[in-house]
Amino acid sequence: MNDQYLHDVIREAEAALETSPETRTQTIGRRSFLKLTGVAGGGLALAFYLEGGTQTFAAQAGSEFAPNGFIHISPDGSILIYSKNPEIGQGIKTAFPMIIAEELDADWKDVRVEQAPIDQAVYGRQAAGGSRSIPSSWDQLRQAGAVARAMLVSAAAQEWGVPVSECQTEKSTVIHSRSGRRLGYGELANKAAALPVPDAKSLTLKKRADYKLLGTRVTGVDNYKLVTGQPLFGIDQVVPDMLYATYTKCPAPGGRVGQVNLDEIRSLPGVQHAFVLQGNGQLAELRPGVAIVANSTWAAISAKRQLRVTWDESEAAKDSWSGAVKRARELAKQSGSETLGETGDMDRAFSSAAKTVEAFYTYPFLSHAPLEPQNCTAWYRDGVMDIWAPTQTPQRGLSSVAQMLDIPEDRITIHQTRVGGGFGRRLMNDSMCEAATITKQIGAPVKLQWTREDDMAHDFYRVGGFHSFKGAVDGQGKLSAWQHHFVTFSSDGQKPVTGGNITASEFPLPLVANFQLTQTLLPLQTPCGPWRAPRSNAIAFAVQCFFHELSVAAGRDHLEFLLEVMGKPRWLDPGSSRALNTGRAADVIRLAAEKAGWGKSLPEGRGLGLAFYFSHAGHFAEVAEVSVGENKKLTVHKVTVAADVGPIVNLSGAENQCQGAVIDGFSTMLSLEVSIENGRVQESNFDQYPLLQLAHAPEVDVHFIQSDFPPTGLGEPALPPAAPAICNAIFAASGHRVRELPLSREGFSV
């Protein structure tokens, strides 16, 4: 297995998540340009293209409709807007068109939304991950709407023989302010299509105060189809003469097929093909396994259950979570083997401390467990490959299939379906590669369907980890020292696995006069990958709970202690627009505390817990209100969320993302864990990996500070503060300090 390849795939998938602003603009935003094309029957179509390194605009007449742009305005006044990125439940299929429609001044009732085709030459990067969709496409989409609006205004001004400055727009209409004359966008579409395209840089984009659509609540464009069960997801796809496939792999990563009862499988009812694939050496593409193709999903899965495979595990993983826990506890007694950052005089700070606190925190491996298991439909014929895939990275999947099967990329079409849960799992396209290989081998269309057990056994897991802390407060109750030994995992002995790293910029380290951060790497062969809010989802629990331990030791109110450490408003990295701003942080902390009634009197056994976290450029604070009853019966009554992510696009969608993140965070911390022994994941289905039931979901109250900073994403940053806020509330309610997740390991239940 090529671990370096897997690392490279994941890093590319995460590129939109952690790259610098300079790198992002070189590859996505400012390299896009608009091109105008005519459409059959008349109308105005706008599209983005990537070409070279500069942004240009050009007009071109045409006689055919080419559905490859962002905007298509028909003479009847209907406005088609394409949403370019995968929809994985984050609401981007609604949010992207809203951004365009705002600058276009379109009446939302005139807008129809469709999923854009996958075409990097037209749209640039099309991916969902890292809460980067809106930040990366914000300017691009606004310019699309603004350029179209400018051309429509110019067309109306020419029609009336008046200056452009006397024209304004609203609700898909251009209005001459002096005479009151009005022309709808549909009436102007043909004339606008023939005009020169203005330089986008010459156009003034709207200020937040002028927004009419953005910041309002808009129902999701697919909501009706979702509630009426229409076939939007990958698992719903059907093509003529389609067969159904399963693919069985070694339960320990790195294992290969030895002996297998293929003749018996081929004789089973409905089975059309059964064969071994040797894999291509890439964990994120095609692992060795056994393919079964049948005339129904039931026949394929029934045959899969009768497979008898002897696996060659000479190179397979032998990882053990219990062994890692034992080793980490031993390592916690000393500093790490690598120093990641330090400043001040640690010895002096601890020797002069009024109080010191030591603690060891641990959290487990996790599965993504999307409700829609991995699946893909593929059809190879006459040298052409069509793929219907619920993927977060369709362009990466196209490239992988092309290289693996030696098919030119322009002979492969990816049909983007709606995704039934991603959370980072579908950044990898192994199911796509498997389906493409199977259809090419048998020469018939195939739907590959993983079972839930397949999904649990062959994930790219959220890595577990361990934190050994020692902290100090001085005689005034102020934080004076922070010593942190992080024990994590590595597949190559050189760097942590994806999601298993930490840096010296981790809050509160840049704000502590004396700190030391060290790291120790444990060996690991189990594949790991991004899991909702990578790194932050776990580190927040340990860091923010230990921060609370120090405020308790100091005898301080946690709100006061947290705000004191933030200090005066400033950027911690003045050169980055994605850095933590202590002023924005303090504002959301105060807002969450105010809305939650921080300091209010509560009955015995009930408490409030506060946590702040900066993740994916989003500033979030959360206050949890919980009760702890007999036998550690836990009730999370309410979680109050305060956030600053810049201007909100769709208030309904934004609230939904925060509510979902908090519930997901609570579900995860309550009872979810993946245990690995002898390289095998022990949990196989939801009976062993129990998701939170609706009856136990807390009320989630969401508040936004709509600042004028560039917008950041919402799919991930609301999740990390949930666990420490709830754990800190548990301490306030019961005096029990949680240092290990899931909570079920410490006896808590709902």
N, C-alpha and C positions, 0 to 999 in steps of 0.2 A: 504494500500500500504506500502511496506517495503522500506523506504527511505534508510536505511542502506545497504540493498542488492544492490540497484541501485548504491549507492556510491562505494561499493566494486567492482561491475562489471566495472564501469568506471575507477576506479583506476587501476584495473588489465589491462584493455585495454590500459591505458596510461603508463604502466610499462616501456615499451621501450622508453618512451619519457623523463621521468624525473628521473629515478633511478640513483643511483651512479654507477660509473664504477665498483666498487667492486661487487655490487649486480648483475649488468648485466653479468659480466663474470661468476658468479656462475651459472646463469640460462641459458645462451645462448652459448657464444663463446667457451671458453676453455674446456667446458665439452663435446664437440662434438668429435667424433673420426671417422676415416675412416675404412671402411671394404671393402675388395675386393671380388667380386663374379664373377664366370665365366658366360658365356652366351651361349645359344644354338647356334651352328654354329660357335662358337669361338668369341673372342673379349675381350675387357677390360672394366669392369664397376667399377665405384667408387661411394661409398655412405658414407654419414655421419650417425653416430648413437650416441645417448645419452646413456651413461651407467655409473652409479656411478658418481664419481666426478673427475675421471682422464681421460686423453686422451691416448688411445692406438690404435694400428693398427694391423690388422690381415688379413691374406689371406685365402681364402676358395675356393676350386674348386666347380663348379656347372654344372649342365647339362641343366638348364632352364634359359631363359632370365627373369630377375626380374627388371622391370622398376621402381626401387625405390631408385636410386642413383642420384648423380649429373652428372656423366660422363659415357657415353657408346661409346666406339670406336669400330667400326665394321671393319672387314677385308677389306672391300672395301674403307676404308679411311674416311667414313662419321663419324662425331662426333655429338652425341646427348648430349645436355646439358639441364638438367632440372632446371627451375627457381622456387624456392620454395615458394616465398611470393606472396600474392595477387597483381595483377596488377590493380590499380585504376586510371590509367592515369599518374602515376608518372614515368613511363618508367622502372620500376624495372625488367620487364620480359626481357628487352634487357640488362640492366646494370649488373645484376647478372652473366649471361653467359659471358659477356665481361671480368669481373674480373677473372673468371676461365680460360677463353681462353687466357688471357694475360700471366698468370703464366704457362699455358700449352704450350705456344708458338704455338697455333693453328692458322691455316689460317682461317680467319672468313668465307670465302666462303665454307669451309668444315663443318661449324657448323649449326646444326638444333636445334631449341629451342622448348621445350614443357613445359607446366605448370605441375609442380610436383603434385603428389597426396598429399592429406592432411594426414600426418602421423608423429606425434610428435616423435615417437620412432626412426624414420629415420632422420628427418630433424631438430628436435628441434622446437623452436617457429616459427610458420608461421603466421605472422600478418603484417599489414600495418598501421602505425600510428606514429606520433611524429617525422617524418623524421629520423627514426632510422633504417631503413632496411639496408642501406649500412654500417653505423658505426657498427651495431651489427653483421653483417655477413662478414665484410671485411677480417679478418684473416681466418675465416672458409673457405671462398671461394678461397682465394689465396692458402691456404694449399691444397685444393682439386686439384687445377691445378698443383701445384708444385710437389706433391707426384706422380701424374700420369706421369708428365714429367720425373721425376727422374727414374721411373720404365721403361719407354720407352727407355731412354738413357742407362740404365743398360742392357736392352735386346739387344740393338744394339751393345754395347761393347762386350757382350758375343758372339754375332753372328760373329763379326769381329775378336775377340780375341785381343782386344786392351784395354788400360786403359780407364775408364770412363772420366778421365780428358782430353782426346783427342777428346771427342765428344761434339758437340754443337747442338742446335736446332733452327729451324726457319720454319715458315709456315708449320706446321704439318709434319716436316721432321727432322730426326736425321742425322747429317753430321759428318763424320770423318775428322777432320781438316787437317790431314797430307796427307791422300790419296785422299780426295775429295769424297769418297764413300758416298752414300745416301740411306736411307731407310725411307719410309713413315710410318706414325703412324699405318696405317691399316696393313701394312706388319709385324709390330712388336707386334700387339695387343695380339695375342695368347701367344707368348713367354713372354710378359710382365706380363700377368695375372698369370703366374705360379711362378713369382719371389716373394721373401719376400718383405714386405712393409717397406719402410724406416721410421724411426722416423721423424715426421714432424719437430721437433725441431732441427734436424740436418741439415735441408735444409735452404739454403739462399734464401730468397724471393727477388724479383727484387726491385731495387731502382727506384724512379720516373724517373730519367734520362734515364733509360733503357726501359721504356714503349714504345711499338710499336703500340698497339691497344688502350689502355686507353688514354683518352684525345683527341681522334679523334672524328669526327662526324660519327655516325653510325645510319642509319635509323631504326626505331622501327621494331621489328620482326613481329609485327601484322599489320603493316601499310597497306600492300596490302589487307589483309582481311578486315580491317576496311573500306577502301575506296570503296571496292566492296561489302560491305554489308553482309559479311558472319556472321553466327550466333555465336558470341563470348560471348554475354552478358547473364545475367540471364533471362532477359525478352524474349530472343530468344529461350529458351529451350523447347523442345517437346519430350514427351515420349508416347509410345503406349497407346491408350484408355484413354488419359488424360482428366480430367475435369477441369473446371475453377472456381476459387473462389474469393469472396470478403469478407472483414471482416470489420464490422462497430462498432466503439467504441464511447463512450461518448465524446463529444467535450471538456468537462472539465475533466482533469485527476483525477482519483479517483471515477468517477461515475460508477454506475452499471446498468445493464439492469432491467427495471421494466416491463412494458407491451409492447408487440410487436405483430404486425399483421402477425404472421408466416403462418397461414392458407392461407391468401391471397397471400403471397409471393410464397408459394409452388405451387399455381395454375397457376403461370405465365409461359409463353412459355419458354421452355428450362431449367427451374429450376428443378434440381434433388433432392436437399436437402436444408433445411433451419433450423438452430437450434441455440440455445444460448450456449455460453461457459462462464463459471463463472470466468475464469481467475485463476491464481495461486498466486496472490498477489504481483507479481514482475513487475514493470513498464517496465523493460528492456526485459521481456520475453512474458508473456501472460496477457493482460488486459482483463477485461470482455467485451463481445461484441456479435454480431450476425454474423454468417457465412452463406453465400449463395453460393451454388455450382450449376453450370449450365453446359450446353454442349458447351458454347462459352463464351468468355470474354464479348461480347456484351450483351448476355442474363443475365449474372451475374451482370454487371454494371447497366443494365436497371432495373433489379429487385431491386438492391440496392437503386436506386433513388425513389422507391415506398415504401421503408421501413418507417414505422411510429413507433418510439420507444419513450416510456415515460421513461426517465432516473431517477434513484434514485441518487440524488446528495447530499445526506445528508453528505457524507464524501468527496465530490469533491472539487477541488481547487476553491477558490474565489479571486484569485490574480487580482490586478489592477495596470497596468503600470502608469496610470495617478495619482493614489493615491501614488505610490512609488515616482514619480517625485516630488510631493508636499512635501512629508515627507523628501526626501533627501535635498531639498532646505532649509528646516528648520534646518536640522542637520548640514548643511554646515557652519552654523554660529558659530559652536563650534568644539572642538577637538573630535575625536572618542572615543568610550567607551573602546577600547582596544589599547594599545600601542604595535606596532610591532617592533619598533626600534627607537633609538634616540642617539644622541651624540652631544657634544659641549654645548654651552650656547646660547640657542635660543633667550632669552630676550636681552642679550647683543648684539647679532648679528643684531637683528632688530633695536634696539635703536641706534646703530652706523651706520646703513646702509645709503648709499647715496640715494638709491631709493628702494622702495618696490613695489611689484606687487601682486595683488590678482585676482584669476579667478576661475570659476566654470565650469567644463566640464562634458558633459553627452553623452552617446551613448546608442542605443536601444538593445533590444533582436533581434536576427537574426535566420532565418531558414537556414538549410544546402542547401535545394533546389537542390539536385543533379538532373541532367537532366533525369536520369533513376529512376523513382519512385521505392519505395521498392517493391520487388517481391521475390518469392521463389517457386521452384517446388519440391515437395516431393512425395515419393512413399513408402508406408508401406505394406509389404506383407510377410507372413510366418515368422514373428518375425524380419524381416530385414528392415531397413530404409535407403533409398537413398535420398540424398538432393542435389539439384543443386542451389547454392546460390551465389549471388554477395555480398560477405561479406569481411570486413577488418579483422575479427577475426574468422576464420573458426573453429579453435580448441576450442575456447570458446563457439561457437555455438553448436558444437557437444556435449560438456559437458552439456550445458543447456538443450538440447533436451533429452539427456540420463537421467538426473536427473528428469526432469519434467514428462516424460512419462514412467519412469522405464524400460528403454531399455538398455541393456549392451552396453558400448561404442564400443566394437568390433563388434557390430551388426549394427552400423551406419556408413555410408560412406558419406563424404562430397565431392561433385564434385565442385571444385573451378572454377567459371566462371570469365570472365573479368567483372570489375565493372564500370558502367557508372556514375562515380562520387561518392566520399565518403566524403571527407573533415571532417571526424570524425563521420558522421552520422552512417556509417555501422560498427562502433565499437560495436554497440548494434545489437542484432540478434532477435528482436521482430518478424519481418516478417518470419524468419526461424521457430521460435517456433509456430507461428500461423499456418503456412502451415503443419508442422509436426503433430500438434494436429488434424487438419482437416482431413488429409489423414488417420491417425490412426482410427479416428472415423467412416469414411465412407468406408474404405477398398478399395480405388481406388486412382490412381495417380492424383495429383492436382497441378495446377499452381495457386498460390495466387498472385493476382495483385492489388496493391494499386492504387488509383487514385491520381492525383496531389493534390486534396483537402485533401485526407487522409494524404499525405506526409506533407503538410503544417500544418495540425491540430494536428498531433501526432509525432512531432519531439522531439529531445532532444536539446533544443535551446542554442545558444550562449547567455549567460546572459548579460543583460544590466548593466550599472554601472554609478557611479558619483564620481568625483574627485574635492575636494575643495583644492586649492593651495594658499600658500603665500610664496613668495620668495624675496630675497634681493641681491643686488649687492653693493659692497663697493665703496669707492672713486676712486679706480683704475679701476673700471668697471669689477671687478672679482666677480664671484658667491660666496656669503658668507653665505647664509642661505636658507633652503628649508623645508617648512612645508607642510605636505600632509595629508589630511583626506580623506580616501577612504570609500565610502558608497557602500556596495555590498549586496548580498542576501545569505540566508542560509535556508536549509530545516529542520535543526534540532536545530537551535539556538546556535550551538557550533562552527561550521566551515563553511566557504563559500562553495557554490555549485561549482561543477566542472567548471573551467574556470573563476571563480569569485574571485580568491585569488591574493594577492600581497605579496612580501617579502621585507625585508630591503636590499636585494642585488640588487634591481631594480636600474638600472642606472638612474640618476647619484649619488644616495645616498651614495655609498661607497667612492665617491670622493669628497664629500662635508663635510667641517669641522663641520658645524652645521646643523643637520637635525632632523626632527621628523616625523615619519610615524605612523598614527593611523587609526583605522578601526571601522566601525559600520555595524552591520548585520541587514538587513530587512528580515522578514519572507517570504517564498516562497514555494509553492507546485508544481509549474510548473517544469517539469523535464528538467534539463540542462545537456549538455554534451560537450565534446571537439569539437571545431569548428576550422578550419584551423589556426594553430599557436595559440593554446589555451592560454588565458590570454594576450599574447603578441599582438594579433590582435587588441585589444581594448586599452590596457594600453599604447601602443606606441603612439597612437593618442594624448592622453591627456598629457602624460609626455613630448614627444618631441615638441609638440606645445607650452606648457608652458615654456619649456627650451628656445624656440625661443622668447617668450615674454620677458624673462629676458635679452637675448642678445640685443633685441631692446631697452629695458629700459636702458641698460648700454651704448647704442650708439656704440655697437661693431659689427663688421662683424661676421655673425653667424659662418662661417667656422673657423675663428680665435678663437672665444669664445668656440666652441665645442672642438677644438684641445687643447686649454689651460686647459680645465677641465680634459681631458684625461691624461695630464701630461706625465711623463716618461714611457717607455714601461715596463709593468709588468702584471703578472696574479693577478686578484683581489682575487682569491682563489687559492693559490699556490698548494694546494693538489688535485685539480680537473683539469682534462684535458678538461672539458667542461665548464670552467669558462671564463669570459670575459678577453681578453688580450688587454690592452690599446694600445700596439704597433700595433697589428693587426687591431684594431679599427681605429687608426689614419691613417694607410696605406689605408684602403678602403675609408675613408672619403676624403683623399687627391686625390685618384684616381677618385672617382666619381666627385669631384669638377673640376679636370683637364679635364676629358672627356666631361663634360657638359659645359665647358667654364665659370666657375664661375667668376663673376665680369665683364662679357662682357656687352657692352652697348645694351639695349633693347628698343624697342619702348614703348611709353606710353600705359599703360594698360596690359603690359606683364611683368612677373617676374619669378625669380628662387627661389625655396625653397629647403632646404637641411634638411635631417633627417638621423640619425644613429639609428640602433637598433641591439641588440644582442639577438638572439632567436634560440633555438634548437641547440646551440653551433655554430651557424653561425654568422659571423661578416658581416653586410650589411650596406651600405650607399647608399642613393638614392637622386638624384636631379631631381626635376620636373620643367618643363618650361610650364607656363600656361598663358592664356590671359583671362581677365574678361571684357566683353563688356557691352552694355546697358542691363538693366534689369537683371543683374547678369548672363549673358550668359557666360558659362564657356567652355573653350577649353583647354584640356590638350594636348599640342603638343608633348611632349617627356618626357620620364622618363629614366634617366641614372642610371644604377645599377652597383655597384661595390661590389664584394663579396670575402671573404676568407673562404672557406669551405674545405681547404686541396686539395689534388689532385682530379681533375675532372675525372670521369669515362667515360661518354659519353657527349662530348661537345654539340652535338645537343640536347640531352635530357636535359642537364643542362640549356642551354639557354631557352629552351621551358618552363621549370619549372619557371624560373625567369620571363619570359614574361607573362606567365599565372597568376602568383601570383600578379603581378602589375595590370594587367587588372581586375582580380578578386577583388583586393583591391579597385580600383577606382570604379568599378561597385557597390560594397557594400556601400562605403561611400557616393555615389551620391544620392541614393534614396531608399535603402533597410532598412526596419524596420518591426518588428513584434510587434503589439499592443495587449496587453492582458487585457481583461476586464471580470469580473465575471468568471475568470479561463479559458476563451475562447480566442483563437487566432482569431483576426478579419480578417486577410488576408487569402485568400483561394486559389489564383492562381496567375499566372504571370501578370495578368492585375492589380493586387494590389501589386505585389512584382516584379517590372519591372527590369529585368537584362539589363546591358549595351548592346546597339546595336553596331554591328561591326563598323559602320561608325564613332562612337565616341571613338573608342579605340585609345590610344596614341601609338606613336612609342616607343618601349622599346629597349634601347641599353645596352647590358650586357657585363661586363668585370670581369674577374676572376684573382685573385692573386693565382696562383697555388703553395701553400706552401707545406712544407713537414710534416705538422701536420697531425694527423690521420683524415681521411675524415669524414665529417658530411653531413647530409642530405640537400636536396634542396626543398622539396615539400612545406615547410611552411615558412622558415625565410625571404624570399624575400617579403612576404606580409606586415608585420607590418610597415615598414618604408614608404610605399606608401602613406597612409593617411596623416601623418604629413608633408611629403615632399610637397604634393599637397596643403595642408592647409597653410603651410608657404609660398608657392609660391603665393597663393591667396592674402595673406596679402601684399607681395612684389608688386603685380600687382595692387591692389586696395585699400589697407589700411584697408580692412575688416578682422577682426579677427574671425575665425571660432572656436566656442567652443561647438557646438552641432552637432552631426551627426544623420541622414544623412544630406547632404548639402541641400537637397530639403526643409528641415525645415527652413533653413535660406534664402530661396528664390533663390537658384542657380539651373540652368538647363543647359542642353547641346543642 
